[in-house]
C-alpha cells in the first residue's frame, strides 16, 4: 500500500510538472497569423439577399475552399465556416445554421450548392462525418454536397508531413530505419503523438508547427485559415529549414 501511495504521489507530481511545462510553452507562443490577406463575412437571419448573392458570385469564381463546422454550446448555435481561397484575398464566411433555414432563405441554399459542387476542391480537417446535422442541411451535404466534392483531409496529410519533417532524434527509442511512425517508445518532445492511431488536434498542430497560439476567445474565427495554412506548407513541401526561417522572420 505504501508503495502504491508513493507511485500515485510520483505520478501526480509528474502530471503537475508536465502541465506547468505546457503552460509555460503556451505563454511563449505568438498569436496565430494567417499566411495571406482575408476578410470576414457573417450570414444569419438578418443578412440581406443582395449580400449573400455577392458571396455566391465570388464562390462561382472560386475553385478551392476550406470548410469547418463548429458549435457555440453556450448559445446552442451551429455554424459552418467557409473560406473562399482566392489569389489576393481569402473570404471567410460564417454561416449560422438554424432550423428551417432552407424555407426562410433559399438564397443560402444556393450558396451551399455553389460551394459544394462536385467541381470544387474542399479542404477539411477531419473526416466528413463532422458535417452531419439534425437540420435540413444534412440532405444537402449528402446529395449535392461535400461527399461529391474533391475532398482533401488535411489532418491525415499533416501527420505524414509532420513525421517526415520532424524526424525522431538519434537517441529516440521509436526510431526505425524503414518507417517513421508515431509509437509509445518515442521520447521526442516535439512529436507529441505516441500511438500509431493518434491524431492531431488543429490547435495542437498550429502550436507545434508555427509556435503560434489559436486563442480560445477567437479560435472559431481562424479555423479555416489555420487549416489552409497547414495545407499550404504541406502542398509546397516546406522542409524544417524553411519552417524555422518563417518562424524567425515573423
Backbone as JSON, one array per atom type, in Angstrom:
{
  "sequence": "XXXXXXXXXXXXXXXXXXXXXXXXXXXXXXXXXXXXXXXXXXXXXXXXXXXXXXXXXXXXXXXXXXXXXXXXXXXXXXXXXXXXXXXXXXXXXXXXXXXXXXXXXXXXXXXXXXXXXXXXXXXXXXXXXXXXXXXXXXXXXXXXXXXXXXXXXXXXXXXXXXXXXXXXXXXXXXXXXXXXXXXXXXXXXXXXXXXXXXXXXXXXXXXXXXXXXXXXXXXXXXXXXXXXXXXXXXXXXXXXXXXXXXXXXX",
  "N": [[0.82, -1.2, 0.0], [1.95, 1.24, 0.84], [3.84, 1.54, -1.14], [2.21, 1.82, -3.39], [0.98, 4.24, -2.77], [3.17, 5.96, -2.85], [3.81, 5.74, -5.56], [1.52, 6.82, -6.7], [1.69, 9.45, -5.74], [4.04, 10.24, -6.99], [3.3, 10.04, -9.68], [1.31, 12.01, -9.73], [2.86, 14.24, -9.2], [4.48, 14.28, -11.48], [2.56, 14.68, -13.46], [1.62, 17.23, -12.75], [3.96, 18.69, -13.11], [4.31, 18.38, -15.85], [2.03, 19.71, -16.79], [2.59, 22.29, -15.93], [4.85, 22.82, -17.48], [3.72, 22.74, -20.05], [2.01, 24.93, -19.85], [3.82, 27.05, -19.62], [5.01, 26.87, -22.13], [2.84, 27.48, -23.81], [2.43, 30.13, -23.05], [4.58, 31.34, -24.21], [4.08, 31.26, -26.87], [3.36, 32.9, -29.98], [0.63, 34.94, -31.25], [-1.75, 33.51, -33.52], [-1.14, 33.78, -37.01], [-2.37, 34.3, -40.15], [-1.37, 33.16, -43.44], [-1.99, 34.75, -45.63], [-3.88, 37.62, -46.91], [-7.2, 38.47, -45.73], [-10.82, 38.59, -45.3], [-13.75, 38.89, -43.21], [-17.09, 37.59, -43.3], [-20.43, 37.5, -42.18], [-23.23, 35.37, -42.11], [-26.52, 35.36, -41.29], [-29.87, 35.36, -39.96], [-30.44, 38.02, -40.4], [-29.02, 38.89, -42.57], [-28.89, 40.36, -45.76], [-30.42, 39.4, -48.89], [-29.15, 40.38, -51.12], [-26.5, 40.76, -50.26], [-25.73, 38.11, -49.76], [-25.94, 37.14, -52.34], [-23.81, 38.46, -53.55], [-21.71, 37.07, -52.36], [-22.2, 34.55, -53.39], [-21.61, 34.99, -56.08], [-18.87, 35.44, -55.84], [-18.11, 32.93, -54.93], [-18.66, 31.37, -57.15], [-16.57, 32.03, -58.78], [-14.51, 30.86, -57.57], [-12.37, 28.09, -56.95], [-11.04, 26.6, -54.99], [-11.68, 25.73, -51.63], [-11.96, 25.98, -48.05], [-13.41, 24.27, -45.34], [-15.12, 24.26, -42.23], [-16.92, 23.02, -39.49], [-18.53, 24.3, -36.6], [-19.65, 24.59, -33.18], [-21.47, 26.69, -30.98], [-21.76, 26.15, -27.9], [-22.73, 27.41, -25.62], [-24.76, 29.11, -26.49], [-26.23, 27.4, -27.95], [-25.88, 27.33, -30.74], [-25.16, 26.7, -34.18], [-22.7, 26.43, -36.69], [-21.33, 26.77, -40.0], [-18.24, 27.28, -41.29], [-16.8, 28.79, -44.07], [-14.13, 29.11, -46.23], [-13.28, 31.03, -48.94], [-10.84, 30.53, -51.08], [-8.83, 32.69, -52.58], [-6.59, 34.32, -54.9], [-5.6, 36.92, -54.2], [-7.02, 37.58, -51.92], [-8.56, 36.0, -49.19], [-11.88, 34.99, -48.5], [-13.75, 34.75, -45.68], [-16.52, 33.07, -44.61], [-18.97, 32.94, -42.22], [-21.56, 30.89, -41.62], [-24.58, 30.86, -40.1], [-26.43, 28.22, -38.83], [-29.77, 27.47, -38.81], [-32.94, 26.09, -37.79], [-35.18, 25.08, -40.37], [-33.92, 26.64, -42.26], [-33.68, 26.47, -45.05], [-36.24, 27.01, -45.97], [-36.71, 29.61, -45.09], [-34.65, 31.05, -46.27], [-33.86, 30.64, -49.29], [-31.77, 31.53, -50.83], [-29.48, 31.09, -49.36], [-29.28, 28.36, -49.55], [-28.66, 28.21, -52.24], [-26.09, 29.28, -52.2], [-24.69, 27.26, -50.8], [-24.99, 25.14, -52.6], [-23.46, 26.04, -54.73], [-20.9, 26.23, -53.53], [-20.45, 23.57, -52.64], [-20.21, 22.09, -54.97], [-19.5, 19.46, -57.28], [-17.3, 20.06, -58.81], [-15.58, 21.48, -57.29], [-12.78, 21.92, -55.03], [-12.37, 20.87, -51.79], [-11.06, 21.58, -48.69], [-10.84, 19.97, -45.61], [-10.56, 19.48, -42.07], [-10.98, 17.12, -40.47], [-12.64, 13.91, -40.88], [-15.56, 13.62, -43.05], [-17.82, 13.06, -41.48], [-18.14, 14.88, -39.55], [-19.8, 16.7, -40.51], [-22.44, 16.11, -40.2], [-25.72, 16.87, -39.49], [-28.66, 17.68, -37.55], [-30.42, 19.0, -39.16], [-32.07, 20.49, -42.03], [-30.0, 20.86, -43.72], [-28.49, 18.6, -43.78], [-29.26, 16.83, -45.85], [-28.41, 18.25, -48.04], [-25.63, 18.1, -47.81], [-25.25, 15.38, -48.28], [-26.48, 14.72, -50.74], [-26.1, 16.75, -52.74], [-23.76, 17.72, -51.89], [-20.82, 17.91, -49.86], [-19.81, 15.31, -49.97], [-19.64, 14.71, -52.63], [-17.67, 16.26, -53.61], [-14.2, 17.07, -54.43], [-12.33, 16.06, -51.92], [-9.97, 17.08, -49.52], [-8.27, 15.74, -46.94], [-6.87, 17.28, -44.48], [-5.88, 16.79, -41.93], [-4.95, 14.1, -41.93], [-2.99, 14.25, -43.95], [-1.3, 16.11, -42.81], [-0.2, 14.75, -40.63], [1.44, 12.85, -41.85], [3.23, 14.56, -43.23], [4.34, 15.93, -41.05], [5.71, 13.93, -39.58], [7.65, 13.32, -41.39], [9.0, 15.72, -41.61], [9.73, 16.49, -38.99], [11.89, 14.65, -37.8], [12.55, 11.7, -35.78], [14.84, 12.01, -33.07], [18.27, 10.86, -32.88], [18.61, 9.33, -30.61], [16.16, 8.4, -29.93], [13.81, 6.01, -28.82], [11.92, 5.02, -30.54], [12.77, 5.14, -33.11], [13.05, 3.96, -36.41], [14.6, 2.27, -39.11], [13.28, 1.84, -41.5], [10.76, 3.02, -41.48], [9.01, 5.95, -40.51], [7.19, 6.47, -37.9], [4.56, 7.2, -35.46], [4.88, 6.2, -32.06], [4.8, 4.34, -28.9], [7.34, 4.28, -27.79], [8.6, 6.58, -28.39], [10.51, 9.4, -27.5], [10.69, 12.01, -28.14], [10.11, 15.37, -27.58], [9.01, 17.17, -29.33], [7.35, 15.72, -30.86], [4.37, 14.95, -30.16], [2.48, 12.9, -30.45], [2.03, 9.62, -29.47], [1.19, 7.2, -30.28], [0.32, 4.99, -32.91], [-2.23, 5.34, -33.95], [-3.02, 7.8, -33.04], [-4.27, 11.15, -33.46], [-3.84, 14.47, -34.79], [-4.8, 17.41, -33.11], [-6.28, 20.47, -34.19], [-5.5, 22.98, -33.02], [-3.28, 22.11, -31.64], [-1.63, 21.27, -33.74], [-1.06, 23.7, -35.03], [0.33, 25.01, -32.98], [2.64, 23.39, -32.53], [3.81, 23.41, -35.04], [4.11, 26.1, -36.03], [4.7, 27.53, -33.79], [2.65, 29.07, -32.73], [-0.33, 30.45, -31.29], [-3.69, 29.54, -31.13], [-6.03, 31.43, -29.96], [-8.44, 30.74, -27.45], [-10.62, 32.51, -27.29], [-10.98, 33.62, -29.82], [-10.81, 31.51, -31.49], [-12.67, 30.23, -33.19], [-12.92, 32.03, -35.29], [-10.65, 31.72, -36.83], [-10.41, 29.15, -37.77], [-10.69, 27.98, -40.41], [-8.68, 29.42, -41.76], [-6.47, 28.51, -40.36], [-6.41, 25.79, -41.04], [-5.99, 26.05, -43.8], [-3.48, 27.26, -43.78], [-1.83, 25.22, -42.75], [-2.26, 23.32, -44.76], [-1.06, 24.6, -46.88], [1.74, 24.6, -46.31], [2.16, 21.92, -46.48], [1.44, 21.28, -49.15], [3.28, 22.85, -50.53], [5.53, 21.67, -49.73], [7.2, 22.38, -47.53], [10.3, 22.3, -45.84], [12.17, 21.5, -42.83], [14.05, 23.53, -42.42], [13.02, 25.71, -43.92], [10.68, 26.16, -42.54], [11.62, 26.93, -40.0], [12.92, 29.25, -40.73], [10.75, 30.84, -41.47], [9.46, 31.1, -38.98], [11.38, 32.54, -37.54], [11.38, 34.97, -38.87], [8.94, 36.14, -38.42]],
  "CA": [[0.0, 0.0, 0.0], [2.84, 2.39, 0.89], [4.46, 1.66, -2.47], [1.18, 2.36, -4.28], [0.8, 5.66, -2.42], [4.34, 6.67, -3.37], [3.69, 5.78, -7.02], [0.45, 7.78, -7.01], [2.22, 10.79, -5.49], [5.02, 10.5, -8.03], [2.55, 10.29, -10.91], [0.66, 13.31, -9.59], [3.9, 15.26, -9.32], [4.89, 14.32, -12.88], [1.46, 15.3, -14.22], [1.63, 18.66, -12.43], [5.16, 19.24, -13.75], [4.05, 18.43, -17.3], [1.04, 20.76, -17.02], [3.31, 23.56, -15.76], [5.7, 22.98, -18.66], [2.86, 23.07, -21.18], [1.51, 26.29, -19.64], [4.92, 27.96, -19.96], [5.18, 26.82, -23.58], [1.72, 28.22, -24.39], [2.62, 31.55, -22.79], [5.64, 31.83, -25.09], [3.64, 31.22, -28.27], [2.81, 34.13, -30.54], [-0.74, 34.79, -31.75], [-1.86, 32.94, -34.86], [-1.06, 34.73, -38.11], [-2.63, 33.66, -41.45], [-0.33, 33.39, -44.45], [-2.41, 35.76, -46.6], [-4.92, 38.59, -46.53], [-8.53, 37.87, -45.61], [-11.89, 39.4, -44.7], [-14.82, 38.07, -42.64], [-18.49, 37.89, -43.59], [-21.35, 36.73, -41.36], [-24.55, 35.14, -42.67], [-27.53, 34.93, -40.34], [-31.24, 35.72, -40.36], [-30.53, 39.45, -40.73], [-28.23, 39.19, -43.76], [-29.72, 40.62, -46.94], [-30.25, 38.5, -50.03], [-28.18, 41.01, -52.02], [-25.17, 40.47, -49.74], [-25.46, 36.69, -50.0], [-25.74, 36.99, -53.78], [-22.43, 38.87, -53.81], [-20.85, 35.96, -51.95], [-22.43, 33.48, -54.37], [-20.84, 35.35, -57.27], [-17.46, 35.2, -55.51], [-17.94, 31.47, -54.84], [-18.67, 30.83, -58.51], [-15.25, 32.31, -59.36], [-13.52, 30.21, -56.7], [-12.28, 26.63, -57.09], [-10.56, 25.99, -53.75], [-12.36, 26.16, -50.41], [-11.74, 25.26, -46.79], [-14.68, 24.23, -44.61], [-15.06, 23.75, -40.86], [-18.16, 23.15, -38.72], [-18.31, 24.47, -35.17], [-20.84, 24.83, -32.37], [-21.41, 27.56, -29.82], [-22.55, 25.39, -26.94], [-23.37, 28.33, -24.66], [-25.98, 29.67, -27.09], [-26.85, 26.35, -28.76], [-25.83, 27.77, -32.12], [-24.36, 25.84, -35.04], [-22.17, 27.21, -37.8], [-20.39, 26.25, -40.97], [-17.34, 28.32, -41.76], [-16.32, 28.51, -45.42], [-13.12, 30.03, -46.75], [-13.09, 31.1, -50.38], [-9.4, 30.77, -51.23], [-8.54, 33.42, -53.8], [-5.18, 34.67, -55.01], [-5.24, 38.15, -53.49], [-7.75, 37.74, -50.67], [-9.48, 34.93, -48.8], [-13.13, 35.46, -47.91], [-14.21, 33.82, -44.65], [-17.96, 33.22, -44.41], [-19.57, 32.19, -41.12], [-22.98, 30.68, -41.89], [-25.33, 30.38, -38.94], [-27.42, 27.21, -39.2], [-30.99, 27.49, -38.0], [-33.97, 25.18, -38.29], [-35.98, 25.59, -41.49], [-33.16, 27.68, -42.96], [-33.94, 26.39, -46.49], [-37.53, 27.64, -46.23], [-36.62, 31.04, -44.83], [-33.66, 31.72, -47.1], [-33.41, 29.8, -50.4], [-30.51, 32.04, -51.38], [-28.4, 30.42, -48.63], [-29.18, 27.05, -50.18], [-27.94, 28.41, -53.5], [-24.67, 29.45, -51.85], [-24.14, 25.95, -50.47], [-24.95, 24.34, -53.82], [-22.3, 26.52, -55.49], [-19.67, 25.87, -52.82], [-20.28, 22.12, -52.57], [-20.36, 21.49, -56.29], [-18.51, 18.4, -57.49], [-16.12, 20.59, -59.5], [-14.78, 22.23, -56.33], [-11.85, 21.23, -54.13], [-12.72, 21.27, -50.42], [-10.17, 21.15, -47.62], [-11.44, 19.82, -44.29], [-9.57, 18.99, -41.12], [-11.24, 15.72, -40.13], [-13.49, 13.17, -41.8], [-16.81, 14.36, -43.31], [-18.93, 12.8, -40.56], [-18.29, 16.08, -38.73], [-20.77, 17.58, -41.17], [-23.78, 15.55, -40.06], [-26.53, 17.75, -38.65], [-30.09, 17.37, -37.44], [-31.08, 20.1, -39.86], [-32.32, 20.2, -43.44], [-28.73, 20.94, -44.43], [-27.92, 17.25, -43.85], [-29.51, 16.29, -47.18], [-27.56, 18.97, -48.99], [-24.29, 17.54, -47.72], [-25.2, 14.01, -48.77], [-26.95, 14.57, -52.12], [-25.43, 17.7, -53.63], [-22.76, 18.41, -51.11], [-19.4, 17.69, -49.67], [-19.42, 13.94, -50.31], [-19.42, 14.64, -54.07], [-16.56, 17.15, -53.95], [-12.84, 16.57, -54.24], [-12.05, 16.4, -50.53], [-8.6, 16.93, -49.03], [-8.27, 15.59, -45.48], [-5.61, 17.9, -44.08], [-5.41, 16.15, -40.7], [-4.17, 12.91, -42.3], [-1.82, 14.7, -44.7], [-0.4, 16.8, -41.89], [0.52, 13.76, -39.81], [2.5, 12.3, -42.7], [4.22, 15.63, -43.45], [4.99, 16.25, -39.78], [6.66, 12.87, -39.25], [8.75, 13.43, -42.35], [9.72, 16.98, -41.37], [10.3, 16.45, -37.65], [12.36, 13.28, -37.61], [12.96, 11.29, -34.44], [16.27, 12.21, -32.84], [19.02, 9.61, -33.0], [18.52, 8.56, -29.36], [14.76, 8.06, -29.68], [13.56, 4.57, -28.79], [10.95, 4.66, -31.56], [13.33, 5.31, -34.44], [13.14, 2.77, -37.25], [15.3, 2.57, -40.36], [12.43, 1.67, -42.67], [9.5, 3.74, -41.4], [8.96, 6.99, -39.49], [5.81, 6.47, -37.41], [4.37, 7.51, -34.05], [4.83, 4.99, -31.25], [4.93, 4.54, -27.45], [8.74, 4.38, -27.38], [9.12, 7.89, -28.8], [10.85, 10.31, -26.4], [10.88, 13.35, -28.71], [9.09, 16.29, -27.06], [8.4, 17.88, -30.45], [6.41, 14.79, -31.5], [3.5, 14.6, -29.03], [1.68, 11.69, -30.67], [2.8, 8.46, -29.02], [0.49, 5.99, -30.72], [0.15, 4.99, -34.36], [-3.59, 5.78, -34.29], [-3.28, 9.15, -32.53], [-4.49, 12.18, -34.48], [-3.51, 15.83, -34.39], [-5.81, 18.45, -32.9], [-5.93, 21.63, -35.01], [-4.74, 23.94, -32.21], [-2.01, 21.46, -31.34], [-0.83, 21.28, -34.96], [-0.59, 25.08, -35.23], [1.3, 25.33, -31.93], [3.9, 22.66, -32.72], [4.39, 23.71, -36.35], [4.46, 27.5, -36.22], [4.88, 28.16, -32.48], [1.59, 30.07, -32.66], [-1.45, 30.09, -30.42], [-5.06, 29.85, -31.51], [-6.66, 31.87, -28.72], [-9.81, 30.2, -27.28], [-11.64, 33.54, -27.47], [-11.24, 33.87, -31.24], [-10.44, 30.3, -32.23], [-13.64, 29.96, -34.25], [-12.71, 32.94, -36.41], [-9.47, 31.38, -37.62], [-10.32, 27.71, -38.03], [-10.41, 27.72, -41.82], [-7.37, 29.98, -42.08], [-5.47, 27.62, -39.77], [-6.35, 24.6, -41.89], [-5.38, 26.46, -45.06], [-2.06, 27.5, -43.54], [-1.18, 23.91, -42.66], [-2.33, 22.7, -46.08], [-0.1, 25.28, -47.75], [3.11, 24.11, -46.07], [2.19, 20.53, -46.96], [1.43, 21.3, -50.62], [4.53, 23.46, -51.0], [6.6, 20.8, -49.23], [8.16, 23.09, -46.67], [11.16, 21.45, -45.01], [12.4, 22.02, -41.48], [14.8, 24.79, -42.52], [12.12, 26.77, -44.38], [9.74, 26.41, -41.46], [12.33, 27.69, -38.97], [13.16, 30.58, -41.3], [9.47, 31.55, -41.36], [9.23, 31.4, -37.57], [12.33, 33.57, -37.12], [11.1, 36.24, -39.56], [7.6, 36.65, -38.08]],
  "C": [[0.86, 1.26, 0.0], [3.48, 2.64, -0.47], [3.48, 2.28, -3.45], [0.96, 3.86, -4.05], [1.94, 6.49, -2.99], [4.26, 6.81, -4.89], [2.65, 6.81, -7.44], [0.94, 9.22, -6.82], [3.21, 11.19, -6.58], [4.34, 10.82, -9.35], [1.88, 11.66, -10.89], [1.66, 14.44, -9.76], [4.35, 15.4, -10.78], [3.84, 14.99, -13.75], [1.46, 16.81, -14.01], [2.82, 19.35, -13.11], [4.95, 19.39, -15.25], [3.06, 19.54, -17.64], [1.68, 22.14, -16.9], [4.17, 23.86, -16.97], [4.88, 23.39, -19.87], [2.34, 24.49, -21.08], [2.57, 27.31, -20.02], [5.13, 28.02, -21.47], [4.1, 27.64, -24.26], [1.89, 29.72, -24.21], [3.66, 32.16, -23.72], [5.25, 31.83, -26.56], [3.14, 32.59, -28.71], [1.39, 33.88, -31.04], [-0.72, 34.27, -33.18], [-1.86, 34.04, -35.92], [-1.3, 33.99, -39.42], [-1.52, 33.99, -42.45], [-0.69, 34.52, -45.41], [-3.44, 36.72, -46.05], [-6.29, 37.92, -46.52], [-9.53, 38.92, -45.13], [-13.0, 38.46, -44.24], [-16.19, 38.55, -43.09], [-19.36, 36.97, -42.74], [-22.69, 36.6, -42.07], [-25.47, 34.61, -41.58], [-28.89, 35.4, -40.84], [-31.37, 37.18, -40.83], [-29.79, 39.82, -42.01], [-29.13, 39.34, -44.98], [-29.43, 39.64, -48.05], [-29.21, 39.05, -51.0], [-26.75, 40.72, -51.58], [-24.79, 39.02, -49.99], [-25.22, 36.44, -51.48], [-24.33, 37.42, -54.19], [-21.46, 37.73, -53.48], [-21.0, 34.77, -52.89], [-21.62, 33.75, -55.63], [-19.35, 35.13, -57.05], [-17.18, 33.7, -55.48], [-17.89, 30.83, -56.22], [-17.3, 31.0, -59.18], [-14.13, 31.58, -58.61], [-13.55, 28.7, -56.88], [-11.9, 25.96, -55.77], [-11.23, 26.61, -52.53], [-11.81, 25.39, -49.22], [-13.02, 25.37, -45.98], [-14.46, 23.65, -43.21], [-16.4, 24.01, -40.18], [-17.8, 23.4, -37.26], [-19.61, 24.84, -34.48], [-20.54, 25.82, -31.26], [-22.34, 26.95, -28.78], [-23.33, 26.3, -26.0], [-24.7, 28.86, -25.18], [-26.73, 28.66, -27.95], [-26.97, 26.76, -30.23], [-24.88, 26.87, -32.9], [-23.95, 26.61, -36.29], [-21.39, 26.33, -38.76], [-19.54, 27.42, -41.43], [-16.76, 27.89, -43.1], [-15.28, 29.56, -45.8], [-13.06, 29.92, -48.27], [-11.64, 31.49, -50.62], [-9.14, 31.4, -52.59], [-7.11, 33.95, -53.76], [-4.8, 35.88, -54.16], [-5.87, 38.26, -52.11], [-8.64, 36.53, -50.41], [-10.72, 35.55, -48.16], [-13.64, 34.4, -46.95], [-15.69, 34.09, -44.39], [-18.4, 32.33, -43.25], [-21.07, 32.1, -41.36], [-23.64, 30.11, -40.65], [-26.42, 29.42, -39.4], [-28.6, 27.26, -38.25], [-32.0, 26.53, -38.6], [-34.8, 25.88, -39.37], [-35.26, 26.67, -42.29], [-33.43, 27.66, -44.46], [-35.24, 27.11, -46.85], [-37.41, 29.16, -46.13], [-35.64, 31.74, -45.78], [-33.13, 30.79, -48.19], [-32.08, 30.24, -50.97], [-29.31, 31.44, -50.64], [-28.19, 29.02, -49.2], [-28.41, 27.15, -51.48], [-26.44, 28.56, -53.26], [-24.02, 28.1, -51.58], [-24.03, 25.06, -51.71], [-23.75, 24.74, -54.68], [-21.0, 26.06, -54.85], [-19.41, 24.38, -52.88], [-20.58, 21.44, -53.89], [-19.23, 20.48, -56.51], [-17.25, 18.88, -58.19], [-15.16, 21.29, -58.54], [-13.85, 21.32, -55.53], [-12.05, 21.78, -52.72], [-11.7, 20.7, -49.44], [-10.97, 21.07, -46.32], [-10.37, 19.28, -43.35], [-9.77, 17.5, -40.86], [-12.13, 15.08, -41.18], [-14.84, 13.85, -41.94], [-17.96, 14.03, -42.38], [-19.09, 13.95, -39.57], [-19.35, 17.0, -39.29], [-22.17, 16.99, -41.14], [-24.57, 16.4, -39.06], [-27.95, 17.21, -38.55], [-30.9, 18.5, -38.05], [-31.29, 19.68, -41.31], [-31.03, 20.19, -44.25], [-28.1, 19.56, -44.61], [-28.08, 16.66, -45.25], [-28.65, 16.97, -48.23], [-26.15, 18.4, -48.99], [-24.21, 16.17, -48.38], [-25.59, 13.87, -50.24], [-26.2, 15.48, -53.09], [-24.16, 18.26, -53.01], [-21.38, 17.83, -51.06], [-18.94, 16.29, -50.06], [-19.16, 13.77, -51.8], [-18.24, 15.5, -54.52], [-15.23, 16.4, -53.9], [-12.4, 17.01, -52.85], [-10.59, 16.13, -50.19], [-8.66, 16.88, -47.51], [-6.92, 16.08, -44.94], [-5.03, 17.24, -42.83], [-4.52, 14.94, -41.01], [-2.88, 13.3, -43.02], [-0.8, 15.36, -43.79], [0.42, 15.81, -41.07], [1.68, 13.17, -40.6], [3.62, 13.31, -42.9], [5.02, 15.89, -42.18], [6.04, 15.2, -39.41], [7.87, 12.89, -40.17], [9.63, 14.63, -42.05], [10.42, 16.99, -40.02], [10.72, 15.02, -37.33], [12.65, 12.99, -36.14], [14.45, 11.58, -34.27], [16.97, 10.85, -32.75], [18.96, 8.73, -31.75], [17.1, 8.11, -29.04], [14.55, 6.55, -29.76], [12.63, 4.1, -29.89], [11.55, 4.63, -32.96], [13.49, 3.97, -35.15], [13.81, 3.16, -38.57], [14.37, 2.61, -41.55], [11.14, 2.47, -42.64], [9.51, 4.73, -40.24], [7.52, 7.13, -39.01], [5.77, 6.86, -35.94], [4.28, 6.21, -33.25], [5.11, 5.28, -29.78], [6.37, 4.68, -26.97], [9.36, 5.73, -27.71], [9.33, 8.79, -27.58], [11.04, 11.74, -26.89], [9.76, 14.28, -28.25], [8.36, 17.03, -28.17], [7.48, 16.98, -31.28], [5.47, 14.25, -30.43], [2.67, 13.35, -29.22], [2.52, 10.47, -30.35], [2.12, 7.14, -29.37], [0.23, 6.1, -32.21], [-1.21, 5.56, -34.77], [-3.94, 7.16, -33.75], [-3.45, 10.14, -33.68], [-4.19, 13.56, -33.91], [-4.77, 16.66, -34.2], [-5.34, 19.69, -33.67], [-5.09, 22.65, -34.24], [-3.35, 23.4, -31.9], [-1.08, 21.52, -32.56], [-0.25, 22.66, -35.24], [0.51, 25.42, -34.23], [2.65, 24.67, -32.2], [4.57, 23.02, -34.04], [4.93, 25.13, -36.43], [4.79, 28.24, -34.92], [3.91, 29.32, -32.32], [0.41, 29.53, -31.85], [-2.78, 30.51, -31.05], [-5.81, 30.16, -30.22], [-8.08, 31.32, -28.61], [-10.91, 31.22, -27.55], [-11.96, 33.81, -28.93], [-10.9, 32.68, -32.12], [-11.36, 30.05, -33.41], [-13.4, 30.83, -35.49], [-11.63, 32.45, -37.37], [-9.36, 29.9, -37.99], [-9.95, 27.41, -39.48], [-9.03, 28.23, -42.22], [-6.24, 29.12, -41.52], [-5.3, 26.36, -40.6], [-5.64, 24.91, -43.2], [-3.88, 26.68, -44.9], [-1.28, 26.19, -43.46], [-1.16, 23.21, -44.01], [-1.31, 23.3, -47.03], [1.32, 24.75, -47.56], [3.26, 22.66, -46.53], [2.31, 20.51, -48.48], [2.72, 21.86, -51.2], [5.76, 22.73, -50.49], [7.67, 21.57, -48.46], [8.99, 22.07, -45.9], [11.41, 22.14, -43.67], [13.08, 23.38, -41.52], [13.89, 25.94, -42.94], [11.14, 27.14, -43.28], [10.39, 27.26, -40.37], [12.63, 29.11, -39.45], [11.91, 31.44, -41.2], [9.22, 31.99, -39.92], [10.12, 32.54, -37.1], [11.99, 34.94, -37.68], [9.75, 36.84, -39.19], [7.68, 37.97, -37.31]]
}
